[in-house]
Amino acid sequence: MAQSKRESVIQRARELTDRQRQVVTLVCDGYPNKIIARKLRVGEGTVKTHLHAIYSRLGVENRASLIDALSDEPAQTFSDKAKNKKGT
């Protein structure tokens, strides 16, 4: 993935909801949807719905491109702390 596209995905990842960031973290850790659903105590369909919303918001096409863009990023890169304004 080109560096500028990757940076754009990382920037948009900071705008995800808390639950979406949890899903992204688990996907990047290599968990399948079924296990993600168990860990988050939601249905597998809910995980799929979150993933489709994540792909759309980040401008990625699928799980592989999501992982390619974010897997090397520490989770705190797009955590609550990172989305807060500097100096607060």
Summary of the structure (lengths in Angstrom):
residues: 88
radius of gyration: 12.6
end to end distance: 32.8
largest distance: 39.3
contacts: 226
relative contact order: 0.20
helix: 69%
strand: 0%
